[in-house]
Amino acid sequence: MYLLLKYSCFLFYLSAGVNHFINPDFYFGLIPNYLPYPYGINMLSGLLEMILSLLILSPKYLKIGAWGIVTLLIFFIPSHIYFIRIGSCVPNGLCLDPWIGWFRLIIVHPLLIFWAWNVGKLSFRFVQ
């Protein structure tokens, strides 16, 4: 079960990171307008997701990768709040029912944090 958690986490964040480069326009409207350099923020987010996912594969750096993902997800919370504040709809982009934005913030996002946290926490038992 642990290996499934670990490798699915790796694949999920590697794919998410790559998507920042393949489909950058998708993310620009999700970056709060009070933050400067949305292009740079998007590219940095994608790059960090890819690097941190790769660290999960290394027993030596797995804990750093997992905690890095947890930290990154915490940094993404303002983006989720911003998305809700703008009505869960980005002009010419992602539009969802408002309850889905809330569901992502209150249910999905904490589950993603818990997932990455467990990959790092459980690594102590299995990597030693």
TORSEMAR-315527 format. One record per residue: residue in one letter; x, y, z of N, C-alpha, C, O, CB in turn; residue number from 1. Coordinates in nm, 4 decimals. Glycine has a CB too. Example, Ala and Ser with C-alpha at 12.3 -4.5 7.8 and 13.67 -1.06 7.14 Angstrom:
BEGIN
  residu       nxx       nyy       nzz      caxx      cayy      cazz       cxx       cyy       czz       oxx       oyy       ozz      cbxx      cbyy      cbzz  num
       A    1.3190   -0.5690    0.7800    1.2300   -0.4500    0.7800    1.3200   -0.3300    0.7800    1.4236   -0.3319    0.8465    1.1308   -0.4473    0.9046    1
       S    1.2850   -0.2250    0.7080    1.3670   -0.1060    0.7140    1.2900    0.0030    0.7870    1.3409    0.1138    0.8039    1.4084   -0.0598    0.5725    2
END
This chain:
BEGIN
  residu       nxx       nyy       nzz      caxx      cayy      cazz       cxx       cyy       czz       oxx       oyy       ozz      cbxx      cbyy      cbzz  num
       M    0.0821   -0.1200    0.0000    0.0000    0.0000    0.0000    0.0868    0.1269    0.0000    0.0561    0.2255   -0.0671   -0.0936   -0.0005    0.1214    1
       Y    0.1973    0.1210    0.0783    0.2845    0.2383    0.0827    0.3418    0.2709   -0.0550    0.3466    0.3873   -0.0948    0.3980    0.2159    0.1824    2
       L    0.3851    0.1686   -0.1271    0.4424    0.1927   -0.2603    0.3396    0.2545   -0.3544    0.3744    0.3388   -0.4371    0.4958    0.0618   -0.3202    3
       L    0.2151    0.2141   -0.3429    0.1085    0.2741   -0.4233    0.0939    0.4217   -0.3896    0.0832    0.5048   -0.4798   -0.0251    0.2007   -0.4007    4
       L    0.0933    0.4557   -0.2602    0.0861    0.5958   -0.2185    0.2041    0.6752   -0.2729    0.1877    0.7859   -0.3242    0.0820    0.6062   -0.0659    5
       K    0.3217    0.6178   -0.2611    0.4445    0.6867   -0.3022    0.4484    0.7098   -0.4529    0.4695    0.8224   -0.4980    0.5672    0.6064   -0.2590    6
       Y    0.4284    0.6042   -0.5305    0.4415    0.6181   -0.6759    0.3255    0.6941   -0.7385    0.3442    0.7626   -0.8391    0.4524    0.4818   -0.7398    7
       S    0.2071    0.6834   -0.6816    0.0957    0.7625   -0.7342    0.1166    0.9106   -0.7027    0.0809    0.9970   -0.7829   -0.0388    0.7134   -0.6755    8
       C    0.1742    0.9398   -0.5863    0.2063    1.0789   -0.5511    0.3109    1.1337   -0.6483    0.2981    1.2456   -0.6981    0.2580    1.0887   -0.4041    9
       F    0.4133    1.0547   -0.6744    0.5165    1.0938   -0.7709    0.4541    1.1251   -0.9067    0.4795    1.2310   -0.9642    0.6223    0.9822   -0.7853   10
       L    0.3728    1.0331   -0.9575    0.3124    1.0525   -1.0906    0.2169    1.1712   -1.0937    0.2140    1.2465   -1.1910    0.2381    0.9263   -1.1335   11
       F    0.1394    1.1877   -0.9880    0.0428    1.2976   -0.9811    0.1137    1.4326   -0.9900    0.0753    1.5180   -1.0700   -0.0393    1.2892   -0.8509   12
       Y    0.2174    1.4519   -0.9078    0.2840    1.5825   -0.9054    0.3783    1.6032   -1.0228    0.3989    1.7166   -1.0659    0.3605    1.5986   -0.7768   13
       L    0.4351    1.4970   -1.0745    0.5139    1.5107   -1.1968    0.4233    1.5551   -1.3113    0.4580    1.6464   -1.3862    0.5850    1.3773   -1.2319   14
       S    0.3087    1.4915   -1.3249    0.2124    1.5287   -1.4306    0.1620    1.6706   -1.4117    0.1513    1.7465   -1.5081    0.0935    1.4316   -1.4321   15
       A    0.1310    1.7068   -1.2878    0.0830    1.8428   -1.2607    0.1898    1.9447   -1.2963    0.1599    2.0485   -1.3553    0.0423    1.8581   -1.1130   16
       G    0.3144    1.9155   -1.2607    0.4234    2.0076   -1.2913    0.4451    2.0239   -1.4403    0.4634    2.1354   -1.4891    0.5504    1.9603   -1.2269   17
       V    0.4431    1.9135   -1.5125    0.4592    1.9190   -1.6587    0.3451    1.9991   -1.7204    0.3658    2.0741   -1.8158    0.4637    1.7757   -1.7195   18
       N    0.2254    1.9833   -1.6662    0.1090    2.0541   -1.7212    0.1233    2.2059   -1.7104    0.0668    2.2788   -1.7920   -0.0179    2.0096   -1.6493   19
       H    0.1975    2.2543   -1.6118    0.2211    2.3986   -1.6003    0.2950    2.4519   -1.7233    0.2783    2.5680   -1.7607    0.3018    2.4299   -1.4725   20
       F    0.3757    2.3675   -1.7854    0.4521    2.4090   -1.9033    0.3753    2.3818   -2.0328    0.3876    2.4573   -2.1293    0.5869    2.3369   -1.9068   21
       I    0.2969    2.2750   -2.0351    0.2196    2.2401   -2.1548    0.0984    2.3306   -2.1707    0.0637    2.3694   -2.2823    0.1750    2.0940   -2.1489   22
       N    0.0343    2.3640   -2.0601   -0.0906    2.4389   -2.0625   -0.0842    2.5570   -1.9647   -0.1656    2.5637   -1.8726   -0.2094    2.3465   -2.0278   23
       P    0.0103    2.6503   -1.9824    0.0266    2.7580   -1.8843   -0.0934    2.8515   -1.8743   -0.1207    2.9055   -1.7670    0.1479    2.8382   -1.9181   24
       D   -0.1653    2.8714   -1.9844   -0.2806    2.9615   -1.9813   -0.3863    2.9162   -1.8815   -0.4585    2.9988   -1.8257   -0.3421    2.9720   -2.1194   25
       F   -0.3956    2.7862   -1.8590   -0.4927    2.7330   -1.7642   -0.4702    2.7898   -1.6240   -0.5657    2.8138   -1.5501   -0.4851    2.5804   -1.7609   26
       Y   -0.3433    2.8111   -1.5881   -0.3087    2.8504   -1.4510   -0.3082    3.0011   -1.4281   -0.3253    3.0459   -1.3147   -0.1743    2.7955   -1.4159   27
       F   -0.2887    3.0802   -1.5338   -0.2750    3.2248   -1.5148   -0.3953    3.2872   -1.4458   -0.3785    3.3721   -1.3583   -0.2534    3.2920   -1.6476   28
       G   -0.5150    3.2473   -1.4829   -0.6350    3.3029   -1.4202   -0.6568    3.2557   -1.2781   -0.7382    3.3128   -1.2056   -0.7547    3.2687   -1.5016   29
       L   -0.5857    3.1525   -1.2374   -0.5984    3.0998   -1.1016   -0.5004    3.1657   -1.0050   -0.5112    3.1492   -0.8835   -0.5767    2.9494   -1.1019   30
       I   -0.4054    3.2400   -1.0596   -0.3073    3.3097   -0.9759   -0.3695    3.4421   -0.9333   -0.4094    3.5218   -1.0182   -0.1707    3.3323   -1.0524   31
       P   -0.3781    3.4664   -0.8017   -0.4403    3.5912   -0.7547   -0.3786    3.7136   -0.8216   -0.2572    3.7216   -0.8405   -0.4268    3.6033   -0.6024   32
       N   -0.4652    3.8089   -0.8571   -0.4182    3.9263   -0.9314   -0.3320    4.0200   -0.8477   -0.2697    4.1108   -0.9027   -0.5360    4.0027   -0.9854   33
       Y   -0.3267    4.0004   -0.7173   -0.2414    4.0838   -0.6335   -0.0961    4.0335   -0.6310   -0.0086    4.0994   -0.5749   -0.2974    4.0887   -0.4916   34
       L   -0.0709    3.9173   -0.6916    0.0660    3.8652   -0.6984    0.1316    3.9087   -0.8291    0.0697    3.9021   -0.9353    0.0669    3.7103   -0.6864   35
       P    0.2568    3.9531   -0.8212    0.3261    3.9944   -0.9438    0.3783    3.8732   -1.0207    0.3897    3.7638   -0.9653    0.4424    4.0896   -0.9104   36
       Y    0.4091    3.8929   -1.1450    0.4749    3.7942   -1.2301    0.4028    3.6588   -1.2372    0.4611    3.5560   -1.2029    0.6144    3.7728   -1.1811   37
       P    0.2772    3.6583   -1.2813    0.2040    3.5306   -1.2875    0.2738    3.4267   -1.3750    0.2667    3.3072   -1.3463    0.0631    3.5541   -1.3400   38
       Y    0.3408    3.4705   -1.4807    0.4119    3.3752   -1.5665    0.5227    3.3052   -1.4868    0.5367    3.1830   -1.4919    0.4715    3.4472   -1.6909   39
       G    0.6002    3.3840   -1.4140    0.7080    3.3287   -1.3328    0.6565    3.2396   -1.2211    0.7146    3.1348   -1.1928    0.7909    3.4401   -1.2746   40
       I    0.5475    3.2809   -1.1577    0.4879    3.2001   -1.0506    0.4418    3.0660   -1.1063    0.4639    2.9617   -1.0448    0.3691    3.2749   -0.9845   41
       N    0.3781    3.0690   -1.2222    0.3308    2.9451   -1.2837    0.4471    2.8523   -1.3177    0.4422    2.7332   -1.2869    0.2497    2.9761   -1.4099   42
       M    0.5505    2.9051   -1.3802    0.6643    2.8221   -1.4186    0.7368    2.7681   -1.2953    0.7760    2.6515   -1.2924    0.7615    2.9021   -1.5063   43
       L    0.7544    2.8522   -1.1943    0.8202    2.8083   -1.0718    0.7385    2.6989   -1.0021    0.7946    2.6010   -0.9528    0.8415    2.9277   -0.9771   44
       S    0.6078    2.7158   -0.9984    0.5208    2.6139   -0.9376    0.5359    2.4807   -1.0092    0.5514    2.3766   -0.9454    0.3736    2.6591   -0.9408   45
       G    0.5313    2.4841   -1.1409    0.5463    2.3612   -1.2188    0.6819    2.2966   -1.1986    0.6920    2.1750   -1.1821    0.5253    2.3897   -1.3653   46
       L    0.7863    2.3786   -1.2001    0.9212    2.3266   -1.1804    0.9357    2.2636   -1.0416    0.9933    2.1557   -1.0279    1.0249    2.4386   -1.1992   47
       L    0.8837    2.3306   -0.9397    0.8914    2.2759   -0.8041    0.8124    2.1459   -0.7918    0.8578    2.0521   -0.7264    0.8397    2.3781   -0.7028   48
       E    0.6958    2.1394   -0.8533    0.6183    2.0150   -0.8490    0.6966    1.9004   -0.9123    0.6966    1.7889   -0.8602    0.4831    2.0329   -0.9209   49
       M    0.7628    1.9272   -1.0233    0.8410    1.8218   -1.0887    0.9613    1.7798   -1.0031    0.9863    1.6606   -0.9850    0.8889    1.8693   -1.2268   50
       I    1.0348    1.8776   -0.9512    1.1529    1.8465   -0.8699    1.1128    1.7702   -0.7440    1.1733    1.6685   -0.7104    1.2283    1.9758   -0.8321   51
       L    1.0105    1.8199   -0.6749    0.9689    1.7548   -0.5506    0.9164    1.6143   -0.5762    0.9382    1.5241   -0.4953    0.8623    1.8381   -0.4804   52
       S    0.8472    1.5953   -0.6882    0.7986    1.4602   -0.7198    0.9158    1.3659   -0.7451    0.9116    1.2496   -0.7049    0.7052    1.4633   -0.8430   53
       L    1.0189    1.4148   -0.8106    1.1368    1.3310   -0.8356    1.2099    1.2972   -0.7055    1.2651    1.1880   -0.6915    1.2327    1.4017   -0.9327   54
       L    1.2103    1.3906   -0.6108    1.2744    1.3639   -0.4822    1.2055    1.2498   -0.4078    1.2692    1.1773   -0.3315    1.2739    1.4899   -0.3959   55
       I    1.0763    1.2344   -0.4303    1.0018    1.1261   -0.3660    1.0572    0.9893   -0.4056    1.0461    0.8933   -0.3293    0.8534    1.1349   -0.4025   56
       L    1.1164    0.9800   -0.5237    1.1700    0.8516   -0.5698    1.3009    0.8134   -0.5004    1.3390    0.6964   -0.5002    1.1918    0.8561   -0.7195   57
       S    1.3689    0.9102   -0.4424    1.4977    0.8849   -0.3788    1.4793    0.8599   -0.2293    1.4283    0.9467   -0.1584    1.5936    1.0030   -0.4020   58
       P    1.5198    0.7432   -0.1806    1.5066    0.7182   -0.0368    1.5745    0.8255    0.0486    1.5261    0.8597    0.1565    1.5648    0.5826   -0.0031   59
       K    1.6854    0.8773    0.0001    1.7599    0.9786    0.0753    1.6837    1.1117    0.0840    1.6925    1.1816    0.1850    1.8967    1.0012    0.0105   60
       Y    1.6100    1.1462   -0.0206    1.5439    1.2770   -0.0276    1.3918    1.2692   -0.0238    1.3236    1.3705   -0.0396    1.5860    1.3477   -0.1525   61
       L    1.3394    1.1501   -0.0029    1.1939    1.1308   -0.0051    1.1225    1.2233    0.0926    1.0235    1.2870    0.0565    1.1597    0.9860    0.0272   62
       K    1.1706    1.2310    0.2134    1.1063    1.3142    0.3158    1.1072    1.4617    0.2749    1.0089    1.5325    0.2965    1.1771    1.2966    0.4517   63
       I    1.2168    1.5077    0.2165    1.2254    1.6469    0.1692    1.1228    1.6695    0.0582    1.0539    1.7715    0.0565    1.3696    1.6800    0.1180   64
       G    1.1129    1.5741   -0.0344    1.0153    1.5866   -0.1428    0.8731    1.5913   -0.0911    0.7935    1.6742   -0.1351    1.0300    1.4720   -0.2400   65
       A    0.8402    1.5023    0.0026    0.7042    1.4971    0.0563    0.6713    1.6245    0.1334    0.5644    1.6824    0.1142    0.6868    1.3744    0.1471   66
       W    0.7614    1.6686    0.2197    0.7359    1.7909    0.2958    0.7379    1.9136    0.2053    0.6681    2.0114    0.2319    0.8393    1.8067    0.4075   67
       G    0.8159    1.9093    0.1005    0.8136    2.0183    0.0033    0.6796    2.0289   -0.0659    0.6295    2.1389   -0.0894    0.9228    1.9995   -0.0994   68
       I    0.6213    1.9142   -0.0987    0.4880    1.9148   -0.1609    0.3847    1.9677   -0.0632    0.2975    2.0455   -0.1018    0.4487    1.7731   -0.2084   69
       V    0.3928    1.9269    0.0627    0.3008    1.9790    0.1648    0.3125    2.1311    0.1714    0.2117    2.2016    0.1739    0.3306    1.9159    0.3043   70
       T    0.4344    2.1804    0.1743    0.4575    2.3255    0.1803    0.4019    2.3952    0.0564    0.3370    2.4992    0.0670    0.6077    2.3556    0.1943   71
       L    0.4271    2.3388   -0.0584    0.3767    2.3961   -0.1828    0.2236    2.4007   -0.1821    0.1641    2.5000   -0.2239    0.4272    2.3150   -0.3035   72
       L    0.1614    2.2953   -0.1356    0.0150    2.2921   -0.1282   -0.0381    2.3993   -0.0322   -0.1432    2.4583   -0.0571   -0.0331    2.1527   -0.0833   73
       I    0.0328    2.4237    0.0747   -0.0090    2.5312    0.1665    0.0025    2.6660    0.0962   -0.0833    2.7526    0.1133    0.0772    2.5304    0.2967   74
       F    0.1091    2.6839    0.0166    0.1242    2.8083   -0.0598    0.0143    2.8250   -0.1650   -0.0148    2.9373   -0.2060    0.2610    2.8117   -0.1274   75
       F   -0.0469    2.7151   -0.2090   -0.1526    2.7219   -0.3095   -0.2891    2.7588   -0.2512   -0.3814    2.7878   -0.3272   -0.1628    2.5899   -0.3808   76
       I   -0.3041    2.7584   -0.1206   -0.4341    2.7884   -0.0588   -0.4879    2.9255   -0.1011   -0.6061    2.9353   -0.1339   -0.4223    2.7827    0.0935   77
       P   -0.4059    3.0323   -0.1018   -0.4605    3.1615   -0.1472   -0.5178    3.1561   -0.2896   -0.6128    3.2280   -0.3207   -0.3519    3.2680   -0.1408   78
       S   -0.4613    3.0726   -0.3746   -0.5131    3.0573   -0.5100   -0.6537    2.9979   -0.5077   -0.7411    3.0408   -0.5830   -0.4194    2.9689   -0.5936   79
       H   -0.6747    2.8999   -0.4214   -0.8085    2.8403   -0.4104   -0.9093    2.9414   -0.3556   -1.0231    2.9484   -0.4021   -0.8044    2.7154   -0.3198   80
       I   -0.8669    3.0186   -0.2577   -0.9552    3.1215   -0.2012   -0.9854    3.2272   -0.3067   -1.0998    3.2706   -0.3199   -0.8911    3.1870   -0.0758   81
       Y   -0.8855    3.2682   -0.3805   -0.9039    3.3655   -0.4882   -1.0037    3.3136   -0.5918   -1.0913    3.3873   -0.6372   -0.7690    3.3973   -0.5555   82
       F   -0.9898    3.1867   -0.6285   -1.0799    3.1261   -0.7271   -1.2243    3.1308   -0.6771   -1.3158    3.1572   -0.7551   -1.0381    2.9799   -0.7566   83
       I   -1.2452    3.1058   -0.5489   -1.3802    3.1132   -0.4913   -1.4295    3.2578   -0.4926   -1.5453    3.2840   -0.5252   -1.3816    3.0568   -0.3462   84
       R   -1.3419    3.3507   -0.4573   -1.3809    3.4926   -0.4512   -1.4205    3.5489   -0.5863   -1.5033    3.6397   -0.5935   -1.2678    3.5748   -0.3945   85
       I   -1.3620    3.4959   -0.6948   -1.3976    3.5459   -0.8282   -1.5138    3.4665   -0.8881   -1.5403    3.4751   -1.0080   -1.2757    3.5394   -0.9219   86
       G   -1.5822    3.3898   -0.8047   -1.7009    3.3186   -0.8495   -1.6729    3.1828   -0.9108   -1.7578    3.1285   -0.9815   -1.7736    3.4012   -0.9474   87
       S   -1.5569    3.1276   -0.8854   -1.5181    2.9954   -0.9380   -1.5222    2.9903   -1.0907   -1.5533    2.8876   -1.1511   -1.6099    2.8873   -0.8811   88
       C   -1.4897    3.1047   -1.1506   -1.4903    3.1112   -1.2967   -1.3827    3.2087   -1.3444   -1.3830    3.3265   -1.3084   -1.6301    3.1540   -1.3495   89
       V   -1.2921    3.1577   -1.4249   -1.1867    3.2388   -1.4837   -1.2299    3.2740   -1.6256   -1.2624    3.1841   -1.7031   -1.0485    3.1638   -1.4824   90
       P   -1.2314    3.4030   -1.6622   -1.2685    3.4396   -1.7989   -1.1851    3.3622   -1.9015   -1.0627    3.3551   -1.8907   -1.2511    3.5909   -1.8199   91
       N   -1.2518    3.3055   -1.9995   -1.1872    3.2247   -2.1038   -1.1088    3.1063   -2.0468   -1.0108    3.0611   -2.1060   -1.0942    3.3119   -2.1863   92
       G   -1.1533    3.0571   -1.9313   -1.0815    2.9465   -1.8679   -1.1749    2.8569   -1.7885   -1.2882    2.8306   -1.8288   -0.9721    2.9998   -1.7772   93
       L   -1.1259    2.8120   -1.6774   -1.1963    2.7174   -1.5918   -1.3169    2.7828   -1.5257   -1.3040    2.8863   -1.4604   -1.1020    2.6613   -1.4857   94
       C   -1.4334    2.7227   -1.5426   -1.5554    2.7683   -1.4754   -1.6232    2.6473   -1.4110   -1.6528    2.5477   -1.4771   -1.6525    2.8403   -1.5761   95
       L   -1.6466    2.6586   -1.2814   -1.7090    2.5507   -1.2059   -1.8223    2.6058   -1.1221   -1.8278    2.7260   -1.0957   -1.6063    2.4788   -1.1172   96
       D   -1.9121    2.5194   -1.0802   -2.0116    2.5613   -0.9823   -1.9374    2.6041   -0.8562   -1.8378    2.5418   -0.8194   -2.1148    2.4466   -0.9520   97
       P   -1.9845    2.7096   -0.7893   -1.9139    2.7571   -0.6700   -1.8923    2.6492   -0.5631   -1.7904    2.6513   -0.4941   -1.9901    2.8714   -0.6097   98
       W   -1.9850    2.5567   -0.5485   -1.9686    2.4534   -0.4457   -1.8466    2.3657   -0.4746   -1.7867    2.3110   -0.3821   -2.0952    2.3663   -0.4368   99
       I   -1.8096    2.3520   -0.6020   -1.6923    2.2714   -0.6365   -1.5646    2.3417   -0.5900   -1.4713    2.2771   -0.5424   -1.6870    2.2450   -0.7892  100
       G   -1.5614    2.4748   -0.6044   -1.4472    2.5505   -0.5532   -1.4315    2.5322   -0.4033   -1.3205    2.5137   -0.3534   -1.4624    2.6985   -0.5861  101
       W   -1.5430    2.5374   -0.3318   -1.5395    2.5144   -0.1868   -1.4978    2.3716   -0.1551   -1.4190    2.3486   -0.0634   -1.6764    2.5440   -0.1243  102
       F   -1.5501    2.2764   -0.2300   -1.5170    2.1347   -0.2098   -1.3667    2.1117   -0.2296   -1.3032    2.0390   -0.1532   -1.5986    2.0452   -0.3073  103
       R   -1.3118    2.1745   -0.3325   -1.1678    2.1622   -0.3578   -1.0874    2.2187   -0.2418   -0.9876    2.1595   -0.2006   -1.1294    2.2339   -0.4882  104
       L   -1.1307    2.3339   -0.1882   -1.0579    2.3994   -0.0801   -1.0704    2.3232    0.0523   -0.9715    2.3043    0.1230   -1.1083    2.5419   -0.0627  105
       I   -1.1907    2.2804    0.0849   -1.2171    2.2236    0.2176   -1.1936    2.0723    0.2243   -1.1558    2.0205    0.3294   -1.3597    2.2540    0.2583  106
       I   -1.2154    2.0017    0.1143   -1.2028    1.8553    0.1162   -1.0801    1.8073    0.0370   -0.9931    1.7395    0.0916   -1.3301    1.7908    0.0589  107
       V   -1.0742    1.8425   -0.0903   -0.9700    1.7878   -0.1781   -0.8310    1.8358   -0.1373   -0.7381    1.7557   -0.1272   -0.9976    1.8265   -0.3235  108
       H   -0.8165    1.9645   -0.1141   -0.6840    2.0182   -0.0824   -0.6270    1.9582    0.0474   -0.5109    1.9175    0.0484   -0.6912    2.1706   -0.0704  109
       P   -0.7046    1.9516    0.1562   -0.6516    1.8839    0.2759   -0.6175    1.7368    0.2517   -0.5217    1.6854    0.3094   -0.7521    1.8937    0.3890  110
       L   -0.6941    1.6695    0.1679   -0.6616    1.5296    0.1365   -0.5295    1.5192    0.0605   -0.4519    1.4265    0.0837   -0.7747    1.4656    0.0540  111
       L   -0.5038    1.6130   -0.0295   -0.3755    1.6144   -0.1010   -0.2598    1.6383   -0.0040   -0.1545    1.5756   -0.0149   -0.3760    1.7230   -0.2110  112
       I   -0.2804    1.7291    0.0904   -0.1779    1.7554    0.1922   -0.1557    1.6302    0.2767   -0.0416    1.5921    0.3030   -0.2190    1.8753    0.2826  113
       F   -0.2635    1.5671    0.3186   -0.2553    1.4456    0.4003   -0.1843    1.3333    0.3252   -0.1058    1.2585    0.3834   -0.3956    1.3998    0.4425  114
       W   -0.2120    1.3225    0.1974   -0.1481    1.2208    0.1123    0.0040    1.2402    0.1105    0.0794    1.1472    0.1392   -0.2046    1.2273   -0.0324  115
       A    0.0482    1.3621    0.0764    0.1921    1.3897    0.0696    0.2561    1.3749    0.2074    0.3664    1.3216    0.2190    0.2176    1.5316    0.0140  116
       W    0.1884    1.4211    0.3105    0.2398    1.4106    0.4463    0.2605    1.2632    0.4832    0.3616    1.2276    0.5436    0.1434    1.4789    0.5465  117
       N    0.1656    1.1789    0.4470    0.1777    1.0363    0.4770    0.2903    0.9710    0.3986    0.3574    0.8818    0.4503    0.0471    0.9653    0.4476  118
       V    0.3121    1.0132    0.2760    0.4241    0.9588    0.1993    0.5550    0.9880    0.2729    0.6417    0.9011    0.2817    0.4273    1.0188    0.0553  119
       G    0.5694    1.1090    0.3255    0.6893    1.1442    0.4008    0.6961    1.0765    0.5364    0.8024    1.0308    0.5784    0.6963    1.2925    0.4191  120
       K    0.5838    1.0701    0.6040    0.5790    1.0100    0.7377    0.6013    0.8591    0.7319    0.6793    0.8041    0.8096    0.4446    1.0403    0.8048  121
       L    0.5338    0.7942    0.6413    0.5450    0.6493    0.6316    0.6795    0.6054    0.5754    0.7205    0.4910    0.5946    0.4337    0.5946    0.5458  122
       S    0.7481    0.6953    0.5064    0.8789    0.6596    0.4499    0.9743    0.6199    0.5613    1.0625    0.5366    0.5404    0.9378    0.7771    0.3681  123
       F    0.9580    0.6777    0.6780    1.0466    0.6460    0.7895    1.0405    0.4971    0.8227    1.1423    0.4368    0.8566    1.0097    0.7295    0.9129  124
       R    0.9235    0.4387    0.8133    0.9051    0.2972    0.8449    0.9605    0.2051    0.7359    1.0130    0.0978    0.7655    0.7579    0.2681    0.8662  125
       F    0.9487    0.2475    0.6105    0.9768    0.1567    0.5004    1.1139    0.1777    0.4355    1.1646    0.0873    0.3691    0.8709    0.1710    0.3970  126
       V    1.1732    0.2925    0.4533    1.2976    0.3234    0.3830    1.4187    0.2816    0.4653    1.5235    0.2505    0.4088    1.3051    0.4727    0.3507  127
       Q    1.4066    0.2804    0.5954    1.5199    0.2541    0.6839    1.5831    0.1198    0.6596    1.6797    0.0840    0.7270    1.4771    0.2631    0.8262  128
END
